[in-house]
Amino acid sequence: MPVRDLSVLMSVILIVAMLIIPFPPWLLSVLIIINIALALMVLLTAMNMKEALEFSIFPSLILLMTLFRLGLNVSTTRSILSEGEAGKVVETFGSFVTGGNVIVGLVVFLILVIIQFVVITKGSERVSEVAARFTLDAMPGKQMSIDADLNAGMISEHEARERREKISRESDFYGSMDGASKFVKGDAIAGIIITLINLMFGIIIGMMQQGLPIAEAAVKYSMLTVGDGIVSQIPALLISTATGIVVTRAASDGNIGKDITSQLLAYPKMLYVTGGTIILLGLLTPIGIVLTFPIGGLLIFGGYMIAHTTEPDKEQLLEMEEELETDEMKSPESVVSLLNVDPIEFEFGYGLIPLADANQGGDLLDRIVMIRRQLAIELGLVIPVVRIRDNIQLQPNEYRLKIKGNEMARGELLLDHYLAMSPGIEDDSIEGIDTVEPSFGLPAKWITEEMKEQAEIFGYTVVDPPSVVSTHITEVIKSSAHELLGRQETKQLIDHVKESYPILVEEVTPNPLSVGEVQKVLAKLLRENVSVRNLPVIFETLADFAKTTSDTDLLTEYARQALARQITNQFSQQGESIKVVTLSGKVEKLVAEGIQQTEHGNYLSMDPTVSQNILESIASQVEQLSLMDQTPIVLCSPAVRMYVRQLTERYFPQIPILSYNELEANAEVQSVGVVNVE
């Protein structure tokens, strides 16, 4: 065990021993000096810290110091009442500090108790209580501020985690200080009671057991009692002062000494006024110029020196800042920083600033937080932070979304209107500005708030502008999820799985599959809108088949089949069968014959006329299903599924291509069309 830990444990054992075992007076004197030294160390530490969390152990330390001091009180009380002495330190404080006058000693003791109990401890207790309450009340707002900065790209995930931990620690600290201040208050009350006990029972013991006259007994035990009371109240007063400093300390870049001198002397002209007032006090009152003139003159001289010292410092600081800015512009890092590309950027015109400004009621930042959480659940992917900025090059009501520097979507919003999407039958009484819903390309109208209720009565779907843009962002990020998953993000997912399934991950990567190969499999799943949240199942499949093949296309097919239950639930509706379009045997044979095998993998090579006919047949079936308000799904055999996907990906990227092995055996499937060619 480290020496530091052992010393703390021994100190606690010593405190317990003081409550039980009588200590010799010389040892009590040593412990009293140690008590005063520790209290002074605590006070100086509190004065030199920059923020309260730098002394986070302080609440527990108050309890230990209070217990140590009470243990000393018990030991000195035992020694005073049993032996009539309590060591050199108590005797010195009883005679030398009080000048040998018991009355003076009692007055000094009472003053110390009043200062500690009524002034410092009472104030510290109130400040601790208020600080704990306000810190707890401010936690939700601080958390939202962190989320907003994170979404705006101003801080990283690591910085956000550190700030959240700091907020939690602040709440715990001030809550603990609220309770710890009660220890200090109780210690002051205990000091008064112990002093009264020592005084009263000391006189009784001196008279009855030692046969001393009442006057002599009163002087002897009063002196010892006063000495014991003062010697215990001085460290208690230091701890109380330290408590007050800690709970009233605001976070800054310097300690309390630096802050006091820099802030109190920040206005040198005020020293002129103060010095002149002190001098006038000597001239206009009987105090006299002899006392006031040196002090007033010193204040005026100090103000003059500070004023002439700070002006050159300010000029020098401005020059240094200008030189630093010039050097930064010349440095190569200032150019290199321009090469950074944000994973996701959302830009908008100045007319849409209220959408993101919380002061104007905008909740876009909060919505993006919810979008990232929603997509993490749906896709199993941690979406990077979305950098939000205004762009004067865009139209006032225009916005655009970029993925890795490339524009992926663009739209326009009217903040004082609502977007109304038709139920299929247009109503001429609903007046508005014709437009297209940006997420799904549906015909829609921008209507005023007065038309909103009427449009809802006629069956229109009415959406406010923030919901329109958040839905658009969600759909674009969904469709681009495979692009956002790089090797670094894949490594983070692997590390996450490794925390719970270390053996499974070791069997997959780095051998036989590299991080890049795992990334390709996950990206292919995301490309077809298959969630990778169930990573353990995917890794189990990779562990089974990666030893026989390193073809990521085949591994993706195996992973899809392992996720059959998830895929079935994704496309089935409660109580309804899955409506699919199947491929005819002829089409599947044509696709199978068009597969070309090479050393770099397999790919589909078909006659352009044949592939065109297949695509036209698929388009015909999709159109019929769309007229029936049904989601088109193409079902084929496992052997040709990925090649059918290669064929349709460019023309019908949103149509799911499933194989028979990707649907559970008990799933009810209904064929509503067949893809065929002449």
N, C-alpha and C positions, 0 to 999 in steps of 0.2 A: 504494500500500500504506500502511495506517495507520502512524503513527510508532511506536506501541506494538509492533506486529508487527515492524517493521523493527529496533527496538532489541533485541528478543529474538534475532532472526536474527544481528545483528551480534555479540551477546554470545557466541553459539555459535561463530561464526567466530573471535572473539578467543581462545576457549579452545583451538581447534585451532592457532592461530598461536603461542600460548605454548608448545606442545609442540615446535614446529619452529624458530621464529625467536628468537634471543637478544634480550631486552629490556634497555634501559638501567636502571640501578639506581633512578633517580628514578621511572620508569614502574612498576617493580615495587612501590615504596612506595605509589604511588597505588592500584594494584590490591589490595594487601594491606589498605589502609584500607577500600576498597569491599567487600572480602570480609567484613571484620569488621562493617561496617554492614549488609550484606545478612543476615548470620547473626542480628544483633540484631533486624532487622525481622521475620524469620521467627519468632523466639522470641516477640516481642511479639504478633504476629498469632495465633500458637497460643494464647497466654494470653487473648486477647480474644474468640475465637470461642465460640459457644454449643454447636455440635455439630460433629462431625468433617467432615460433608459441606460445611460452609461453607468448608473449606480443601481441597477435593477435588483440587486440583492439587499438593498437598504431595508425594506419591510421586515425581512427575516432577521437582519442584523439588529434591528431595533428590539425585537423580541429577545434575542440572545443577550444583548447588552443590558436590557431591563432585568432579565433573570439573573445575570451576573451581579448587577448592582443590588438586587434584593437579597441574593445569597450573601453578599458582603454585609448587608444590613443585619441579617440574621446572625452572622458570625460575630460581628462587632457587638451586637446587643447581648449575645451570650457571654462574650468576654467581659463587657462592662458590668453586667449584673452578677457574674460569678467571681470574677477576679478583681474588679475595680479598675481595670485598665484595658486599652484596646490598641496598643502600639504607639510608636513615636509619631506617626502621621496624624492620628486623631488627637493626640495630646497637643501637638503643635498647632493644629487648626483651632483647638479649644482655647489655647492661651495666647499664642503669638498673634494670630489673625484677628482675634477679638480684643486684643490689648488687655487680657486678663479680666475683662468686665463681662460677667454672665449676661447682664441685661442687654448690653450692646450685641453680644453674640446671638441672643434670642431674636433681637430685632433684625439683625443681618440675615439670620436663617429665615425668618418670616418674610422678609422682603424678597429673598431668592425664590421662596415657594410661590409667592404671589406673582412675581415676574414670569416664572415658568408656567404655573397653572392657569392664571387668569389671562395673561397676555399672549405668550408664545404658543403654548399647547392648545389653548382655545382657538386661536386663529388658525394654527396648522390643521386642527381637526376640521374646522369649517371649510378651509380651502381644499383639503383632501376629499371631503364629501362632495363638494360642488364639482371638483375636477373629475372625480369618478363618474358622476352623473352626466356631465357634459361630454366626457370622452365616450361613454356608452351611447349617448344620443347621437353623437356625430359619426359613429361607425358606418351606418348605411350610406350617408353622404360621401364619406371618404372612399368607401368601396366603389361607389358609382363613379367617382372622380378617377379612380385608378383604372376602371374598365373603360372609361372614355379616353383616357390618355393611351391605353393599350390599343384600342381600336383606331385611334388617330395615328398610331405609329410613333408616338412621342417617346414611349418606353418599350422595353423588350419584355418577354414573358418572365425572364429571370428577375428583372427589376420590379415588375408588378407583384411577383411572389414575395419579394423582400419587403415591399411596402405594405402588403397585406399582413405579413408576419409582424411588422413593426406596429401596425394599428392594433393587432390582437395583443401584443405585448404591452402596449400603452394602456389598454383597457384593463388588463390583468394587474399592471403595476399600480395604477391609481386606485383600483378596487382594493388591492392589498394595503396601500397607504392609508385608505380610509379606516381599515381595521387596525393597522399598526399604530395610528395616532391614539387609539384608545389605550394602548399599552402605556404610552408616555403619560397620558392623563391619570391612569390608575397608579402609575409609579409615584406621581406627585402626591396623591392622596395617601398612599402607603407610607411615604416619607414623613408626613405629618403625624400619622398614627403611631409609627415606630418611635418618633421623637418623644411624643407624650408618654408612651409606655416606658421608655428609658428613664425619663425624668421622674415620673411618679414612682415606679417600682425601684429605681436606683436609690431614692431617698429612703424608702421603706426598708430596703435591704441594708443600707448603710446604718440605719438606726437600730434595727432589730437584730441583725446577724453580726455586724461588725462593732456595734456598741458606740458608734460615733454620735456626737451631739447633732441635733437637727440642722444647725447652721453649717457645720463642717460637712455633713452629708450632702446638704443642698448645694454647697459650693463645688464639692468634688464631682458629684454626679451630674450637676448642671453643666460644668465645664466639659466633661467627657461627652455628654449628650449633644451639646451644641457643636462640639468638634466633629462628632460622628455625623450629625445632620448636615453641616456645611460641606464636609468632605464627600458626602454622597450627593448633595444637591448641585455641586459644581459640574461634575460630569453629566448629571441629568439635564442641567441647563444647556450644556454644550450639545447633547443629543437632540434636545427640543429645538434648539436653534438650527441644527443641521436639518431636522425634519421640515421646519418652516422654509428653509432655503430650497430644499429639494422640491417640495410641492408647489412653490411659487416660481420655480425656475422656468423661463421660456427658452425654447431651443434657440441657440445662436452659434456663431463661429468661434466665440471666445469664452473664457471662464468668467466668473462673476467679478473678479478684480479688474480684468481688462474691460468688461462691459461697463462697470461703474465709472471708471476713469474716462473711457472714450465717450460715453453718453452724457455723463454729468458735466464734462468739460467740452462738450461739442459746440457750445455757444460762448466764446470768450468774452463777448460784450456783456454778458450777464455777470461776469466776474467784476467788471467795472462798476456796475450798478450795486452789486453786493458790497464791494469794498468801500464805495462812497457812502452807502447807508451806515456801515459800521463806524466810519470816521465821523459822520454827522451825529451818530448816537453819543460819541464821546464829547463833541462840541456842545451839544444842546442839553446834555444831562450831567448830573454830578459824577458819572462814572469816570470821566476824565480822559484826556487825549493820550495819556501815557499807556493805557491798556488797549485802547481801540486803534490808535494810529498804526502801530506795527502790524496788527492783523489786517486792517483795511489796506495798508500799503502793500502788504504781501499779496493780497488777492488781486489788486490792480496790476502789480508787476507780473503776476502769473498769467493774467488775461492777456497782457501785452505780449509776453513771450509765446504763449500758445497761438495767438492770432498770427504772429509773424513766422511761426514754424509751419503751420498748416497750409498757408497760401503757397509757398514753394512746393510743398508736398503734393498739393492738388495739381499744380502746373506740371510737375514731373510725372505724375500718374497719367495725366491726359496725353503727354508726349509718348509715354511708354505704350499706352493703348493704341495710339495711332501707328507707332512702329510695329507693334504686334500684328495689327490688322494688315499692314503692308507686307510683312513677312509671310503671313498666312496666305495672302493672295499670290505671292511669288512661289510658295512651296509647292512641290509636286503633289502633295496630298490633297490640295484644294482642287486639283483637276481629277485626281483618282476618285474622289468622293462623288463626282458627277457620273461615274460609270455605274453606280448602284441602281438596280431596277427593283422596284417594289413588286412583290408577288401579286397583290391586288390593289388597285387604285380606283377610287370613286371621285370623279371631278364633276363640278356643277357650276352653272352660271350664277352671277351675283343675285339674281332674282330668287334663287332657291336657298339663300343663306339661312332664312328662318327655319328651314327644314332641319338644319344641323345645329342651330344656335339654341342651347338650352334656355338662355335668358329670354328668348322669344317663344318659348313653348315647344321648340323642336325636340323630337325624341329619336332622331335617326341613329345616334350613337347607341342608345339603349336597344334599338331594334337590331342593330348589327351584332351586338352582344348575343341577343337571343338567336339570331340567324346562325352564328358560329356554334352555339350550343345545339341547336336543332340539327345542323348538318353533321356534327360530331356523333349524334345519336343515330341519324339516318344512314350515314355513309361510313362511320367508323374512322373518320379522318379528321385530324386537327387542322382546321382551316387557318391559314396565316392571318395576321392582323390586316385589317382593311385601312389603308391610308386615305383619309378624307381631306380634300382640299378644294378651294374654289379656283376657278379658271376664267379669267376675263376674256379669253379667246372664244369661249363658248357663248351661245345666245343666252340671254338672261334666264330663261326658263328651261334650258337644256342641261342634260347630264349625260355622262358616259362612264362606262366601266371598262377598265383595262386589266388584263391578266398578263403578267410578266412583260409589261410595257406595250402590249398590243391591244388595240381597241376591240372589245368583244361585243359591246352593246351600246346603244345610244337611245335616248328617249327624251320626251318633253313633258313637263308637268305644269298644270295651272293650279297654284296653291289655293286660290279662292273658289275652286270648282270641285266637283266630284266626277269620277269616271263611272259611267253607266254602261253596262254590257247587256245587249239585247238577249232576251230569252229565245229568240229565233223568229219572232214575229214583231216587225217594227211597228211602232205607234207614232203617227204623225204629230200627236199632241205633245210628245216629249221633244222639246226643242233643246238643241245644244250644238256644240262644235264637233263635227265628225272627226274621228281619229281612229287609231288602231291600238288595242291593248298590247303593251310592249312585250309581255312575257310569253303569250301564246298566239299573238297575231290575230286576235278576234276583233271584229268591228265593234266600235264603241263610240260614246259621245261624252264630251265634257259638259256637264250640266251645272247650273247654279244650285245653291242650297235650297232655294224656293221650289225647285223642280224635284228635289230628292225624294220627298214623300210620295209624290205622284208616280215617279218612276218605279219605286218599290212596290206600289200597288199594282202596277201593270206587269210585274214580274222581272223587272230589270235587276241585275246585280250591281249594287252601288258601292263603290270603294273610294276611300279618301286617298289623297296623293301620297302620304307616307306609306300606306299599305301597298300602293301600286309599285312604288320604287323598291320597297323591301322585298316584295314578291319577285320583281325583275332581278334583283341582285341574287336572290336565293336560286332561281332557276339557272341563271348564267353560271354561278359558281358550281352548281350541281353538274351541269353539262361539261364543265372544264375541270372537274375534280382530278381527273387523271393527269392533267398538266401540272397541277399544284403538288402532286406527290413525286418528289425527287428522292435521291438517295439519302439526303440528310433527314428528310421527314420519315423515310422508311426505317432508318436506323433508330429513330425515336420510337416508332411503333414496335420494332423488334425488342428494344430495351424494355418497353412497357410489358410486353408478353413475357420477357425473360424474368421479370420480378415474380411472376406466379408459376411459370412453366420453364424453369431453367434447362431441364434435361431435353425438353422438346425443341427449344431453340438451338441448343448445342448440336442436335442431330441434323438440323437443316442448314445452319450457317455458322461459320464461313465455308464449311464443306458439308455437302457437295455443292451448295448454291451460294453465290456471292450476294452481297446486299443489292447489287444492281439487278441480278436475276430475280430476286424476291420482289424488287420494286416493279419490274416488268409484269410479273404475274398480278400483283395488286392493281397496277395501273390498267391492265386489260379488263379486270373485273369492274373497276370504277367506270371505265369507258362505256360499258354496257349497263351502267346504273345498278350494279350489284354491290351491295354494302360489304365492306371488308371489316366490319366491326367484330365479327366472330372469328378473330384471328387464330385462336387455338385450333379450330376445325380446319382452317386453311393450312396451318403449319403441320397438322397431323397428316393431311393429304400430301403435302410436299415431302414430308419425311418418308412416306410410303413409296412415292414414285420417282423422287429426284435421283435415286440410285440407279434407276433403269433408263432415264432420259433427262436431258438438260434442255429440251425444247420447251421454251416458256409457253408457246401456244398450246401444246399438249398438256402441260402442267396446269394451265388455266382451265382447260376443259375438265380435267380431273377435279379441280377445286370447285368448279360450278356444280358438278355432279354430287360432290360431298355436301354442297349447300342446297340440296334439292328442297328440303323442307322450307328453308328461308325463301327461295325463289318461288315456290308454290304459294306460300302465304302472301308474297309480294303482288302476285297477279290474280289471286282468287279473291272473290268478294263473298261475304258471309251468306251462305245458303244458296249461292249461285254457282253454276258450272263455269269453267274457263272456256271462253269462246276463242277458237283458234282457226287459223288457215293452214292447211297441211300441204305438203309438196307431193305431187303425184310420183309414182314409181319412175316414170320416164324422166322427170326433172331431176330426181335424186341420182339416177344413173348418169345423166349428162354431167351433173356436177362432179360425181365421183370419177368419171373418165377424164375430166379436165384438171384433176389434181396432178401437179408436177412435183416430183421429189428431187431435192438437191441436197448437197452437203451442208448448205446454210439454212435448211428448213424447207417446208412444203408451202406451195402457193397455188392459186387457182389460175389456170390459163385456158380460157374457153373462146370459141369462135364468137366474134363480136355480135353477129346476127343472133346466135342462140342466146347469149346473155341478155341482149336487148329484148328478145321475146319473153324471157323469164321475168325481167324487170317490169315489162308492160303488164304481164299477167298479175304480178304482185300488186302493181299500182291499181289495177282494176278491182282486185279483191279488197284492198285497203279502202278504196273510195266507197265501195258498197257498205263496208262495216261502219265507215264514218257517217254515212247517211242514216244508219241504224243506231247512232250514238253509242257505238261499241269500240273499245280499244283494240286495234288490230294486233294480233300476236301470230307469228309464223312458227309452226311446229314441224320439226324434221328429225331425221335419225341422227344419233350421236356422231356417226362417221363423217357426216358432211356439214354439221352445224357451223363450225367456225369458217368454212369456205363459203357457205351461204351468207354468213355475216360479212365476209370480205366483199362479196358481190353487191350486197345491198347497203353497205355502210355509207358510201358516198351519196347515194340517192335517197335512202330512207334511214337516216341515222337514229331516229327516235323509235323505230319499230323493233320490239324485242324479238330476237331469234332464239327459240328454245329447242332443246332436244328432248326426246322421250325420257331419258335418264335424269333429266333435271326437274321432273314432276314426280311427286310421290305417287305410289301405286294406288292409294285410295282417293286420289284427286279426281274429281268429276270433270272430264274434258268433253267438249262438244265441238265438232268440226262444222264450221259454218261456210266453208269455202275450200276450194282446191286450186293450187297453182299448177297450171298445165301449159304445154306448148303444142302447137300443131306439128 
